[in-house]
Amino acid sequence: MTGYAELLKEKGLKATFQRMTILSVIERMGHATVDEIYESVLETHPTLSLATVYKNIVAMVGQGVLVEVPISGRKSKYELKKSEHLHLICTECGEVEDRPLDRVIGEDTRKIAENSSFELQGRQVNLYGVCAKCRTALAS
């Protein structure tokens, strides 16, 4: 994705260089914590503060440009908002892997909301476990 300016304007946000840089970093990394984003941003913009990065991430989450991915016992990661999918989250290393949202899971969550008279506006499915790399390391 390279149309960051249009995306931000669509969501009612100004296309500042800070936001454009943050979006570029997140797109490159896939999923990243605020600290990881900040470290990467510093490489090209050493005067940018952590508070500015954090404030802009919060604003972009609030406007639906970014999605916060909570990770139990660790700092949340952020990703660009894209089509619905689920996350496989490793509780050992904190890596997040995207997988397509299975048609059955998607339909089940829609039915649960509908049967509860709940107006579904979005969903995030996170599966927590241990990735193959960490299982191998733990077995050694």
VOGU-3710 file (C-alpha; in Angstrom, 3 decimals, decimal comma):
1> mtgyaellke> 0,000/0,000/0,000  1,427/3,370/-0,926  -1,682/5,573/-0,875  -1,168/6,655/2,715  -2,147/10,281/2,063  -5,494/9,295/0,543  -6,134/6,742/3,297  -5,485/9,302/6,028  -7,650/11,934/4,330  -10,440/9,364/3,857
11> kglkatfqrm> -10,356/8,752/7,602  -10,398/12,465/8,454  -6,713/12,778/9,365  -4,061/15,094/7,977  -1,337/13,365/5,978  1,610/14,557/8,084  5,136/13,284/7,505  5,010/11,658/10,958  1,915/9,620/10,077  3,218/8,770/6,608
21> tilsviermg> 6,506/7,551/8,120  4,744/5,507/10,812  2,477/3,865/8,232  5,450/3,026/6,033  7,277/1,418/8,966  4,239/-0,618/10,027  3,606/-1,789/6,478  7,227/-2,919/6,181  7,220/-4,693/9,573  3,703/-6,149/9,368
31> hatvdeiyes> 3,072/-6,062/13,128  5,096/-3,873/15,471  5,065/-2,451/18,988  5,255/1,298/19,581  8,891/0,851/20,652  9,780/-1,048/17,465  8,054/1,588/15,351  9,838/4,368/17,216  13,258/2,740/16,784  12,683/2,414/13,049
41> vlethptlsl> 11,356/5,979/12,701  14,455/7,322/14,482  16,649/6,034/11,641  15,204/8,633/9,261  13,791/11,207/11,693  16,072/11,319/14,780  14,301/14,359/16,264  10,872/12,712/16,417  9,802/11,942/19,992  8,312/8,721/21,333
51> atvyknivam> 5,307/10,760/22,519  4,668/11,995/18,958  4,826/8,452/17,590  2,499/7,187/20,318  0,033/10,082/19,893  -0,173/9,479/16,146  -0,645/5,730/16,562  -3,502/6,343/19,005  -5,116/8,802/16,563  -4,806/6,360/13,656
61> vgqgvlvevp> -6,241/3,485/15,711  -9,142/5,745/16,705  -9,891/6,570/13,070  -9,600/2,974/11,834  -6,328/3,320/9,941  -4,447/0,977/12,288  -5,526/-1,984/14,398  -4,176/-2,758/17,856  -3,316/-6,430/18,371  -3,240/-7,207/22,105
71> isgrkskyel> -0,624/-9,724/23,212  -1,045/-11,259/26,641  1,769/-10,244/28,986  3,477/-8,096/26,341  3,072/-4,738/24,658  0,407/-4,550/21,971  1,427/-4,615/18,338  -0,102/-2,513/15,585  -0,900/-3,296/11,976  -2,494/-1,542/9,036
81> kksehlhlic> -6,232/-2,157/8,906  -6,959/-4,638/6,143  -9,518/-7,272/5,268  -10,725/-9,361/8,182  -8,302/-12,068/9,237  -7,234/-13,852/12,379  -3,966/-13,693/14,279  -1,840/-16,577/15,512  0,019/-15,030/18,465  2,981/-16,801/20,072
91> tecgevedrp> 2,932/-16,374/23,845  6,673/-17,130/24,003  8,215/-14,768/21,432  5,273/-12,437/20,744  5,312/-12,968/16,968  2,014/-12,402/15,192  1,067/-14,267/12,040  -1,953/-13,400/9,893  -4,261/-16,105/8,586  -7,422/-15,749/6,522
101> ldrvigedtr> -10,622/-15,617/8,551  -12,222/-18,977/7,893  -15,713/-18,732/6,409  -17,149/-20,855/9,262  -15,568/-18,711/12,002  -16,723/-15,563/10,231  -20,281/-16,872/9,928  -20,317/-18,133/13,545  -19,241/-14,767/14,955  -21,864/-13,013/12,827
111> kiaenssfel> -24,571/-15,410/14,110  -23,495/-14,983/17,740  -23,812/-11,216/17,396  -27,126/-11,474/15,563  -28,612/-13,896/18,139  -27,569/-11,527/20,915  -29,200/-8,512/19,230  -25,696/-7,081/18,961  -24,817/-4,860/16,028  -21,475/-6,202/14,824
121> qgrqvnlygv> -19,210/-3,383/13,630  -15,945/-5,284/13,465  -14,178/-8,260/14,883  -10,718/-9,425/15,780  -9,956/-13,097/16,293  -6,727/-13,797/18,168  -5,480/-17,315/18,805  -2,765/-17,634/21,449  -0,272/-20,477/21,584  3,357/-21,390/20,912
131> cakcrtalas> 4,827/-21,145/17,409  6,813/-23,982/15,828  10,122/-22,105/16,242  9,568/-21,628/19,996  8,324/-25,206/20,475  11,553/-26,451/18,874  13,644/-24,144/21,093  11,741/-25,208/24,224  12,218/-28,906/23,382  16,005/-28,466/23,111
//
